[in-house]
Amino acid sequence: MTKPNCHDAMLLMLHEIRTKIPFDLPETTICGGDCRGCSKKMLELLDTEVGYWESVIEWQQPSLADLKNLQQLAQRTFKILQRNKLV
C-alpha cells in the first residue's frame, strides 16, 4: 500500500475534520454551562482554516508542515470540545 501524497492527505484530513467536528452547534449550546477553553473561538479558527484549504487545495500544494499544523489545530479543538462535553 502506498502513502498518499500531501494533496490527497489534505483532502482526506479535510473530509475527516468536517465529519467529526460539529461546526453547526448552536451558540447557546457552545457557550452554555461551565467552560474549559473557548469552544466557540476554536471552532471558528478551525472552520476558517478548513475553509481556506478547501478553497485553495486545487491550485496550492500543501506541505507536510501544513498538514501537521491543521492536524494539531483539529486535535486541540476536539479536546476542548470533549472537555466541554460537546462531542
C-alpha positions as CSV (number, residue, x, y, z in Angstrom):
1,M,0.0,0.0,0.0
2,T,1.4,3.4,-1.0
3,K,1.3,6.5,1.2
4,P,-0.9,9.4,-0.1
5,N,0.8,12.5,-1.4
6,C,0.3,15.8,0.5
7,H,-2.6,16.8,-1.7
8,D,-4.5,13.6,-1.2
9,A,-3.7,13.5,2.6
10,M,-5.0,17.1,3.0
11,L,-8.2,16.1,1.2
12,L,-8.7,13.1,3.5
13,M,-8.0,15.2,6.6
14,L,-10.4,18.0,5.5
15,H,-13.1,15.4,5.0
16,E,-12.4,13.7,8.3
17,I,-12.5,17.1,10.2
18,R,-15.8,18.1,8.5
19,T,-17.4,14.8,9.6
20,K,-16.0,14.6,13.1
21,I,-16.1,18.2,14.4
22,P,-19.6,19.6,15.0
23,F,-19.3,23.0,13.3
24,D,-23.1,23.5,13.3
25,L,-23.6,23.6,17.0
26,P,-25.9,26.4,18.2
27,E,-24.1,29.2,20.1
28,T,-26.3,28.6,23.1
29,T,-25.0,25.0,23.3
30,I,-21.4,26.0,22.8
31,C,-21.4,28.8,25.3
32,G,-23.8,27.3,27.9
33,G,-22.6,26.0,31.2
34,D,-19.1,25.5,32.6
35,C,-16.5,26.3,30.0
36,R,-12.9,24.9,30.0
37,G,-11.3,26.6,27.0
38,C,-13.3,28.6,24.4
39,S,-15.0,26.1,22.2
40,K,-16.5,28.9,20.1
41,K,-13.2,30.5,19.3
42,M,-11.5,27.2,18.5
43,L,-14.4,26.1,16.2
44,E,-14.3,29.5,14.4
45,L,-10.5,29.2,14.0
46,L,-10.7,25.6,12.7
47,D,-13.6,26.4,10.4
48,T,-11.6,29.3,8.9
49,E,-8.5,27.1,8.4
50,V,-10.5,24.3,6.9
51,G,-12.4,26.7,4.6
52,Y,-9.1,28.2,3.5
53,W,-7.7,24.8,2.5
54,E,-10.9,23.7,0.8
55,S,-10.8,26.8,-1.4
56,V,-7.1,26.6,-2.4
57,I,-6.4,22.9,-2.4
58,E,-6.8,22.6,-6.2
59,W,-4.1,25.2,-7.0
60,Q,-1.9,25.3,-3.9
61,Q,0.1,22.2,-2.9
62,P,0.1,21.7,0.9
63,S,3.3,20.9,2.6
64,L,3.9,18.4,5.4
65,A,4.1,21.4,7.8
66,D,0.6,22.5,6.6
67,L,-0.8,19.0,7.3
68,K,0.8,18.9,10.7
69,N,-0.5,22.4,11.7
70,L,-4.0,21.6,10.6
71,Q,-3.9,18.2,12.4
72,Q,-2.7,19.9,15.6
73,L,-5.4,22.6,15.4
74,A,-8.1,19.9,14.8
75,Q,-6.8,17.8,17.7
76,R,-6.7,20.8,20.1
77,T,-10.2,21.8,19.1
78,F,-11.6,18.3,19.5
79,K,-10.0,18.1,23.0
80,I,-11.6,21.3,24.1
81,L,-15.0,20.2,22.7
82,Q,-14.5,16.9,24.7
83,R,-13.7,18.8,27.9
84,N,-16.8,20.9,27.5
85,K,-18.9,17.8,26.8
86,L,-19.8,18.9,23.2
87,V,-18.7,15.7,21.5
